[in-house]
């Protein structure tokens, strides 16, 4: 009689697989956290607070319902690229690459630029450089693709520390340097001369600069008109803040020859027919979304004035659809807001420069009134 073989305990087997097959740096990471917003006034994720009108909802539903979901994405994705090129006034000689949100494009850029140490890069591992505090996905994508990440602290008033940036660029020779314009979570635009100093320094080291304009619909300036000054600068945007966070669509603009190489690492059919058609529909009705952006800007001005009147609150100027506040006790104020049905983001632990800071989305007029009442009570 053959001996009966005992199957390994499944839970032990899973833990063994985790320890043996998952990268140690991944095991040490924290997953990107999304707060539960059930029943809350949701002001934690920089979304456009406005929904489509019932009329446009019905029209969009008819469009999406008629799509051939049994087929892979086809020429309509090319139509979307052309529509975005017109929408952005993309310069001649430039090309546009689509991503499943700008997050995917950030990951693909890291993948395309991940090179082992060699004589060409001074025997250094490729690295990504960005100001801090900044968007967490720059560092996360670098780590996951095997690049080093170098964060350069901003000044105390959240401006680019140009000497520190230039020193870090000279020392680390980054493959990718991110300049979020406006920045997240500080919501400010960089000074033109500071940006150009950083961009020129990166050019001298043979790297790429990515100007991330995720919040462009709410900003006074864009880098699009300066893009052709340099051959090493790419422009990253998303339709999330335009008003379509749910469809996950980002796009990257750069010189044609450069984009042709980066596009090789893009998965085929990475943008679904549903995402593409919804984006085309939105661009055909962009006046609706522009009106929504103007309303957000007006509400932002109202909130800024109201926050300035609150004792103990420091509010920072914003060029985005979010605002940064410094309060006496961020944890207590966050909990107080949440208890009163308003969800914001406590960013006070993200970086020392954000000590006692909360970040909040600019909502509708009704949401913002609720926020102000809850904030006064929570302080």
N, C-alpha and C positions, 0 to 999 in steps of 0.2 A: 504494500500500500504506500502510495506517494504521500509525503508529508504535505499538509495543507499550508499554503503560503498565506501569511497574514498581510492584508493590505495595510499600508501605512495610515496612521491617523490623519485624516484630511487637514485638520487645523495645524498639526505639526508639519505636514507636508507644505502647506501654504507658507508658514513662517520660514521654513528652510529655503523655499524658492525665493522668498523676499530677500533673505539675507545673502543668498548666493548669486542671484540674477539681477537684482535691482541695483543700479549704481549707488555707491555710498553718498555722493553729493545729492542725489535725488532723495534718498532716505532722510537726509538732514534738512531738506527744504520744507517750507510751509506752503501748503496749497493756497492758491488765490481764493480769498474768502469773499463770499457774497452774503450780505446780511439779509435775514428774513424780514421782508417788508409787509407781510400780511396785515391788512387793516391799518396801515400807517400812511401818513403823508410822506411819500418817498422822495427825499431830497438828498440822497447819498451817492448817486451814480452819474451825475451830470447829464441826465437825459433831457430831451426836449419835452416839456410838460404837456404839450398840445397834441391832441389826436386829430385824425382826419375827420372832416364833416361826414355825416351819414351819406350824403350824395357821393362824395369821393370814395368812401368805403365801398359802396355798392358798385361803382365803376371799376375800382381796383379788383374787387371780388370776381367780377365778370371776366376781366383780363386774365387773372390767375387761373380761374376755372377752365378757361379755354386752352391752356397750355398742354403740350404733349409731354406729360410727365413720364411717359414710357421711353422717351428719347433723351440722349445726352444733350447738354447745352450746345447750341449751334450758332448760327450767324447773329442771333440777337445779342450775344455777348459782345460781338464786334460793334454792333449798333450802340451798345452801352458805352464802350470805350470811346467811340466817336462823339457821343453826346456829352460825356465828361470832358473830353478835350475842348469842346465848344464852351461848355459851362465854365471851365477854368481859364479860357483863353490860352491854352497850352502853346508855347512857342514853336515855331517851325524847327524841324530837326530833332524834336523831342518825341518820346513815346510814353505810353501809359500802361501800367501793369495792374491788374485787379487782384485783390486778396479777400479772403474770408475774414473781413475786418482788418483794421490796420495791425492788429496783433499778429496775424499770420504773416504779413509782409515784414514785420520786424524780425520774426523768426527766420524767414527766408533770406533776409539780408545777412543775418548772422551765419546762416548755413553757407551762403555763397562766398563769404569772406573769411571763413574759418580755415586758416592755413597753419601747418606745423612750423616750428622755428626753423629758419633757414638763413642763408647769407643775405638773401634779398630783403628780409625784414630784420636784419641785425641779430639773428638767432634768438628772436623773441617770439613767444606765442602771440598770435593775433589777439587784439583786445578791442573792446568797446568802451568808449569814454562818454560821459554825460555829466552835466551839473546835477548836484543834489541839494535839496530834495527834488525828485523828478519822478517821471512815470516808471513804475516798478518793472514793467515788461522789458525795458532796455537791459537791465541787469539779469533778469530771469532768462531771457532768450539767449544772452551771451553764455551764461552758465550751462544751459541745456545743450548748446551747440559746441561746447568745448573751448570757448574764448574766455579770456580774463575780462573782468569788468573793473574800470577805474572810475570812481565817482569823485567829482571835484566840488567841494562845498561852495554854495553861493555866499555872497556877503550877507551881513546881518539884515539888510533891507531887501534881500532876495534878488539882488542884481548879479550878473555874471562877474566873478572874480577873475578879471582878464589876466593879471600876472600869474595867478595859480593855474588857470587853464592853459596858458602858453607853456608854462613849466611842465605840466603834465603831458602835454602834446609832444614836447621835445623829448621827454624821458621815455614815454611809452609808445610813441609812434602809432596811434590807434588806427585800426583798419576802418572803424566806423565811429563817428562823433555825432551824437544827437543834440540838437538844439530845438526843444519844444517851444513853439511860438504861436500862442501864449503857452506858458509853462503850467504843468500840473504837478502839485496842487496850488502853487502860488498865484496863478491866474494872470501873471504880468507878461508883457512883451519886453524883449531885450532891447537895449539901446543899439541903434544902427552901427555906430562905430565899434562897439564891443563885439557884436556879431561878426562884423567884417574882419576884425583882428583875429578872432578864433578861426574863421573860415580860411583866411590866408595862411595861418600857421599850419592848419591841417594840410593844405595844398603843398606846403613846403616839405611835409613828411610823407607825401604820397598816399593820403587816406581819403576816405569819402566823408562828406557831411550830409546828414539827413535833417532837413528842417521839417519838423513835425507840426503841421497846422491842423490838428484835430479840432480845435475850437475856432477856426477861422470865421465861421458865420457870425460870430459875436465880437470880432476884433476890428480895430480901426485900421490895421495894416496887414499886408500879406507880403511874402517874399517872392511871389510869382513874377513880379515885374523885374526883379533883380536876378532871376534864376540864370539867365544866359551870360551873366558876368563870369561865371565859373563853370568849368567842365566837370568838376568833382562834387557838385551839390545836387542832391535829390530832394524832391518835395513830396512829403507824405501827408495824405489827407484821408478822411473817413466820412461816410454819410451818417454815422451814428449821431453826431451833434447837429447835423443838418435836419434831423428829425426821424431817422430810420435806424435807431439803435438795434431794433429787433431783427433786421434783415442781415446784419453782419457783412458790411461791404466797405472795404478800404481801397485806396488806389495810390500808386507811386508813380511819380513823373520824373524823367531824367533823359539825358542824351540817348538817342536811338541805339548807338553802338554799345553803350554801357548797359542799357536796359535789356538788350538782346541776350547778353551773357547772364544777367541776374535772372531773367525769365526762365532759364534752363532748369532751375531748381524748383520752379513752381509745379505743384501737382496738376495733372490734367483735370479739367472740369472742376476746378476748385471753387467756382462760383455757380450756384445752382440756377436753373431756369426761373425759379420762384424769386430768388434774390435779384437776379438781373432784371426781370420784368417789373418788379416793384420799384427798383431804382430808376428805370426808364420812365415809369409812370410819374414818379416824384419829380424828375427833371422836367417833364412836360407840364407840371403844375408848380414850378419852382417859385412863382409869385406867392403862392400860399405859404410856403416854408420861409420865404423872405419876410413875409408879414409876421409870422410867428417869431422869427429871430428879432425883429424890431420890437415886438412886445416884450421879449425876454430882456432886451437891452434897457427898455424903459423901466421894467420891474427891478432890474439890477440897480439902476440909479435911485429908485425909491428906497430899496433896501439899504443901500450905502448910506443915505442920509439918515435913515432910521437907526442904523447901527451906530452911527457917529454920536447919536444922542444918548446911547445907553451907557451908564456909568460902569467903568471897569472893563469896557470892551474896546479892543483895538481892531479896526477893520482895514484890510489892505485893498488898494485899488485893483480892479478886475477888468480884464479884456476878454473874459470867457463867460460861460453860463454857470459859473461857480464863484463862490466867494470864500475867502479865508478870514476867520476871526480868531483873535487871541482873547481868551477869557480868563478870569481868575483861577478857575478849576475846571479843566476840560472834561474830566471824567464825571464830575458831579453834574455839569451842565448837559453833557450828552445823555446821562441817565434821566435827568429831569425832562429833557425834550422827548425822549423815548416814552417815558411814562405818560406824557401828554399827547402821544400819538404822532410825533414828528421824528422821522429817522434822518439823521445826518451822518457824517463820517468823522470819527475821532482820529485825527492824524498826528496827535501829539507825541506818539511813540515812534513815528516813522523816521524822524531825524531830529537832532538837538535843536536845529533852527526852528522847528515847528513846536517847540515847547508850549503846552497849554493851548494848542490850536485846534479848531474845528473847521472842516470844509463842508460847505453846503451848496446844493444846487439852487439856482434861481427858478422858482416855480411859477405857477399862475398867480394872479392877483389874490384869489381866495386862499391858495396854499401859503402864499407869503404872509398874509395877515395871520393865518394860524401859526406860522412859524414865529412871527414877532411876539404874539401873545404868549406862546409857550416859552420862548426865550426869556422874556421879561420875568415870567414866573419862575423859571429854572435858575436864573441868576440870583 
